């Protein structure tokens, strides 16, 4: 009986201790959460206080602080409230600089590009003029779409990088610019190549010939030149055999001329066998018309 009572007392003691520990943990957890909420509340309250009641210098200082903490939205809001105040002052360059980069880092490349452009125009000798000019071009680069879409922004980006390189020929960003230019030009090459092949596969051989000739003219160093030259030959031939009788003679002649040009440029081409077959057929058709 005494042993039973002893065990009951031990169990009760253990349960009481566990309960106390549990309450302590809950209290500690609640206390920690409460502290975090309080700290966050203080930060929010401080930000709102500066935004609503701070003077221009306090807002600029806070904006830079938030920028360095990578809280770009707060930085933008504060900077927008003082841009007009600092316009024409010695602090304007600083405001423009942080405002441009804040927008860049949140992915608003249109606004950022405009702000970088404004900085370079207003402060051509400014501390950050070169960096801003380079990042302006980067904004257009970021806006350049995949090759299958309209490439207006790609051309704008290319112009921006080329303008930068002309203005800063010895820039530390030269190599990066050239890398970006290669990427942008490859988009244009790919789009031109795909459009040319699309005309060909649709059976629009006259359009295919024009598109391919433009590709070769615009992108003479394209990796597709050999294939494009072969497709011109094939397009001339297919256009000829599908033409009315009055057009066939001149179009088979164009096919023959296209072959001679092709074989002169690519005598060891992987397409040479097919090209020779087209040439033989074109000669035969040309003589019979």
C-alpha positions as CSV (number, residue, x, y, z in Angstrom):
1,X,0.0,0.0,0.0
2,X,2.8,2.3,0.9
3,X,4.6,1.5,-2.4
4,X,1.4,2.3,-4.4
5,X,1.0,5.7,-2.6
6,X,4.7,6.4,-3.3
7,X,4.3,5.8,-7.0
8,X,1.2,7.9,-7.2
9,X,3.0,10.8,-5.5
10,X,6.0,10.5,-7.9
11,X,3.6,10.5,-11.0
12,X,1.8,13.6,-9.7
13,X,5.1,15.4,-9.1
14,X,6.2,14.5,-12.7
15,X,2.9,15.7,-14.2
16,X,3.1,19.0,-12.2
17,X,6.7,19.6,-13.4
18,X,5.7,18.9,-17.0
19,X,2.7,21.2,-16.8
20,X,4.9,24.0,-15.4
21,X,7.5,23.5,-18.2
22,X,4.7,23.5,-20.8
23,X,3.3,26.7,-19.4
24,X,6.8,28.2,-19.3
25,X,7.3,27.3,-23.0
26,X,4.0,28.7,-24.0
27,X,4.7,31.9,-22.1
28,X,8.2,32.1,-23.7
29,X,6.8,31.5,-27.2
30,X,4.1,34.1,-26.7
31,X,6.6,36.5,-25.3
32,X,9.0,36.1,-28.3
33,X,6.1,36.5,-30.8
34,X,4.9,39.5,-28.9
35,X,8.4,41.0,-29.0
36,X,8.7,40.4,-32.8
37,X,5.4,41.9,-33.4
38,X,6.3,44.9,-31.3
39,X,9.6,45.3,-33.1
40,X,7.9,45.1,-36.5
41,X,5.3,47.5,-35.3
42,X,8.0,49.9,-34.3
43,X,9.6,49.7,-37.7
44,X,6.3,50.2,-39.5
45,X,5.5,53.1,-37.2
46,X,8.9,54.7,-37.8
47,X,8.5,54.4,-41.6
48,X,5.0,55.9,-41.5
49,X,6.1,58.7,-39.2
50,X,9.0,59.6,-41.6
51,X,6.8,59.4,-44.7
52,X,4.1,61.6,-43.2
53,X,6.0,64.0,-41.0
54,X,9.7,63.8,-41.9
55,X,11.4,66.6,-43.8
56,X,13.0,66.0,-47.2
57,X,16.5,65.2,-45.8
58,X,15.1,62.7,-43.3
59,X,13.1,61.0,-46.1
60,X,16.1,60.8,-48.3
61,X,18.3,59.4,-45.5
62,X,15.6,56.8,-44.7
63,X,15.2,55.9,-48.4
64,X,18.9,55.1,-48.7
65,X,18.7,53.1,-45.5
66,X,15.8,51.0,-46.9
67,X,17.6,50.7,-50.2
68,X,20.6,49.2,-48.5
69,X,18.3,46.8,-46.7
70,X,16.9,45.8,-50.1
71,X,13.4,47.1,-49.2
72,X,13.1,48.9,-52.5
73,X,9.3,49.5,-52.3
74,X,9.7,51.7,-49.2
75,X,12.7,53.4,-50.8
76,X,10.7,54.2,-53.9
77,X,7.8,55.6,-51.9
78,X,10.1,57.9,-49.9
79,X,12.1,59.0,-52.9
80,X,8.9,59.8,-54.9
81,X,7.9,62.1,-52.1
82,X,11.1,64.2,-52.4
83,X,12.0,64.1,-56.1
84,X,10.3,67.4,-56.9
85,X,11.7,69.0,-53.7
86,X,15.3,68.2,-54.6
87,X,15.0,69.0,-58.3
88,X,17.7,71.5,-59.2
89,X,19.7,71.0,-56.0
90,X,23.0,69.2,-55.4
91,X,21.0,66.2,-53.9
92,X,19.0,65.6,-57.1
93,X,21.7,63.3,-58.6
94,X,21.6,61.1,-55.5
95,X,17.8,60.9,-55.5
96,X,17.7,60.0,-59.2
97,X,20.4,57.4,-58.7
98,X,18.7,55.5,-55.9
99,X,15.2,55.9,-57.5
100,X,16.5,54.4,-60.8
101,X,18.1,51.5,-59.1
102,X,15.2,50.8,-56.8
103,X,12.9,50.5,-59.8
104,X,15.5,48.4,-61.6
105,X,15.7,45.9,-58.7
106,X,11.9,45.5,-58.5
107,X,11.8,44.8,-62.2
108,X,10.1,48.0,-63.4
109,X,12.6,48.4,-66.3
110,X,10.5,51.0,-68.2
111,X,10.6,53.5,-65.3
112,X,14.2,52.5,-64.4
113,X,15.4,53.1,-68.0
114,X,13.8,56.5,-68.0
115,X,15.4,57.5,-64.7
116,X,18.8,56.3,-65.8
117,X,18.5,58.2,-69.0
118,X,17.5,61.3,-67.0
119,X,20.5,60.9,-64.7
120,X,22.9,60.7,-67.7
121,X,21.3,63.6,-69.4
122,X,21.2,65.9,-66.4
123,X,24.5,64.8,-64.8
124,X,26.8,63.7,-67.7
125,X,29.9,64.3,-65.5
126,X,28.2,62.8,-62.4
127,X,29.9,60.1,-60.3
128,X,27.5,57.4,-61.5
129,X,27.0,58.6,-65.1
130,X,28.8,55.6,-66.7
131,X,27.1,53.0,-64.5
132,X,23.7,54.6,-65.2
133,X,24.3,54.6,-68.9
134,X,25.2,51.0,-68.8
135,X,22.3,50.0,-66.6
136,X,19.9,51.9,-68.9
137,X,21.0,49.6,-71.7
138,X,20.5,46.6,-69.3
139,X,16.9,47.7,-68.8
140,X,16.2,47.5,-72.5
141,X,18.1,44.1,-72.5
142,X,15.8,42.8,-69.8
143,X,12.8,44.0,-71.8
144,X,13.8,42.2,-74.9
145,X,11.4,39.3,-75.5
146,X,12.0,35.8,-76.8
147,X,13.0,35.7,-80.5
148,X,9.6,34.5,-81.7
149,X,7.9,37.8,-80.6
150,X,8.1,41.4,-82.0
151,X,11.8,42.5,-81.6
152,X,11.3,46.3,-81.3
153,X,12.8,46.3,-77.8
154,X,15.7,44.1,-79.0
155,X,16.7,46.8,-81.5
156,X,16.4,49.5,-78.9
157,X,18.7,47.5,-76.6
158,X,21.3,47.0,-79.3
159,X,21.3,50.7,-80.1
160,X,21.7,51.5,-76.4
161,X,24.7,49.2,-76.0
162,X,26.3,50.4,-79.1
163,X,25.8,54.0,-78.0
164,X,27.3,53.2,-74.7
165,X,30.4,51.6,-76.3
166,X,30.9,54.6,-78.5
167,X,30.7,57.0,-75.6
168,X,32.8,54.8,-73.2
169,X,35.2,52.9,-75.4
170,X,37.5,52.0,-72.5
171,X,34.7,51.1,-70.0
172,X,35.0,48.3,-67.5
173,X,31.6,47.2,-68.9
174,X,32.8,46.7,-72.5
175,X,33.1,42.9,-72.3
176,X,29.6,42.6,-70.7
177,X,28.2,44.9,-73.4
178,X,29.6,42.7,-76.1
179,X,28.2,39.6,-74.5
180,X,24.8,41.1,-74.3
181,X,25.0,42.3,-77.9
182,X,25.8,38.7,-79.0
183,X,22.7,37.5,-77.2
184,X,20.5,40.2,-78.7
185,X,21.8,39.7,-82.3
186,X,21.3,36.0,-82.0
187,X,17.6,36.6,-81.3
188,X,17.4,38.6,-84.5
189,X,19.2,35.9,-86.5
190,X,17.0,33.2,-85.1
191,X,13.8,35.1,-85.9
192,X,15.0,35.9,-89.4
193,X,15.9,32.2,-89.9
194,X,12.6,30.9,-88.6
195,X,10.6,33.4,-90.7
196,X,12.4,32.4,-93.8
197,X,11.8,28.7,-93.3
198,X,8.2,29.4,-92.5
199,X,7.6,31.0,-95.9
200,X,9.4,28.1,-97.5
201,X,7.4,25.4,-95.7
202,X,4.1,27.3,-96.5
203,X,5.0,27.1,-100.2
204,X,5.3,30.9,-100.5
205,X,8.5,30.6,-102.5
206,X,8.8,34.2,-103.7
207,X,8.4,35.4,-100.2
208,X,10.9,32.8,-99.0
209,X,13.5,33.9,-101.5
210,X,13.2,37.6,-100.5
211,X,13.3,36.7,-96.8
212,X,16.4,34.5,-97.2
213,X,18.2,37.0,-99.3
214,X,17.5,39.6,-96.6
215,X,18.8,37.2,-94.0
216,X,22.1,36.6,-95.9
217,X,22.5,40.4,-96.4
218,X,21.7,41.4,-92.8
219,X,23.5,38.5,-91.1
220,X,26.4,37.5,-93.3
221,X,28.1,35.7,-90.4
222,X,25.0,33.7,-89.5
223,X,25.6,30.1,-88.8
224,X,22.6,29.4,-91.1
225,X,24.1,30.9,-94.2
226,X,24.8,27.6,-95.9
227,X,21.4,26.2,-95.2
228,X,19.8,29.5,-96.3
229,X,21.7,29.5,-99.5
230,X,20.5,26.0,-100.3
231,X,16.9,26.9,-99.5
232,X,17.2,29.8,-102.0
233,X,18.2,27.4,-104.7
234,X,15.4,25.0,-103.8
235,X,12.9,27.8,-103.6
236,X,13.8,29.0,-107.1
237,X,13.4,25.5,-108.4
238,X,10.0,24.9,-106.7
239,X,8.8,28.3,-107.8
240,X,9.7,27.5,-111.4
241,X,8.1,24.1,-111.6
242,X,4.9,25.5,-110.1
243,X,4.8,28.5,-112.4
244,X,2.7,29.2,-115.5
245,X,4.5,28.4,-118.8
246,X,5.3,32.0,-119.6
247,X,7.3,32.3,-116.3
248,X,9.0,29.0,-116.3
249,X,12.0,29.8,-118.5
250,X,13.2,32.8,-116.5
251,X,12.6,31.0,-113.2
252,X,14.5,27.9,-114.2
253,X,17.3,30.2,-115.3
254,X,17.2,31.8,-111.8
255,X,17.4,28.3,-110.3
256,X,20.5,27.5,-112.4
257,X,22.2,30.8,-111.4
258,X,21.4,30.1,-107.8
259,X,23.1,26.6,-108.0
260,X,26.2,28.1,-109.5
261,X,26.4,30.7,-106.8
262,X,25.8,28.0,-104.1
263,X,28.4,25.5,-105.4
264,X,31.0,28.3,-105.6
265,X,30.5,29.3,-102.0
266,X,30.0,25.8,-100.5
267,X,31.7,23.2,-102.8
268,X,31.8,20.7,-99.9
269,X,28.3,21.4,-98.6
270,X,26.3,18.6,-97.0
271,X,23.5,19.7,-99.4
272,X,25.7,19.4,-102.5
273,X,24.2,16.1,-103.8
274,X,20.6,17.5,-103.6
275,X,21.8,20.8,-105.2
276,X,23.3,18.9,-108.1
277,X,20.0,17.0,-108.7
278,X,18.1,20.3,-108.7
279,X,20.7,21.8,-111.1
280,X,20.4,18.8,-113.5
281,X,16.6,19.1,-113.5
282,X,16.6,22.8,-113.9
283,X,19.0,22.5,-116.9
284,X,16.7,19.9,-118.5
285,X,13.6,22.0,-118.0
286,X,15.3,25.2,-119.1
287,X,16.3,23.6,-122.4
288,X,12.9,22.2,-123.1
289,X,11.0,25.5,-122.6
